[in-house]
Amino acid sequence: MNVTMLLADSAQVADGKLYILGGGWSVTGPEPVPSAVAIKVSVDWHEFNTAHHWELFLEDADGQLVHFETPEGSQSIEVRGDFSASAPDGVPVGTPVDVPVAVNFGPIPLEPGARFTWRMVIDGESLPGGTVSFTTRPLPDEAE
């Protein structure tokens, strides 16, 4: 499996395709804004008809999970899901199949002037292309 990830303002999956609005950025903020992670998982032939589990984590520049205080206590931003793929009718044996995933977030209050990474893990493994990083702008009075 290989993974391709793209940051966007919004994303959705329909008819087996990713629909991306405002995609391809790597700098945001400093104010919290809605965002999305658009993901394409290329599933190899030998991995068809098997349940796969994915997890998406937000990490800081040191590779530590980003935590926020909530009424239930400190929480990290983690999203999980499952998928499987099968061979479409008529495609040659060995053809990989793409599985689109769109994960949308409301405004996340991130530290200004910092670096972050979304990390995707599938079946417990970090895969090629399974990260996408971004930076938050500093607050205007810090930019000088």
Order of alpha helices (4+ residues) and beta strands (2+ residues): beta-beta-beta-beta-beta-beta-beta-beta-beta-beta-beta-beta
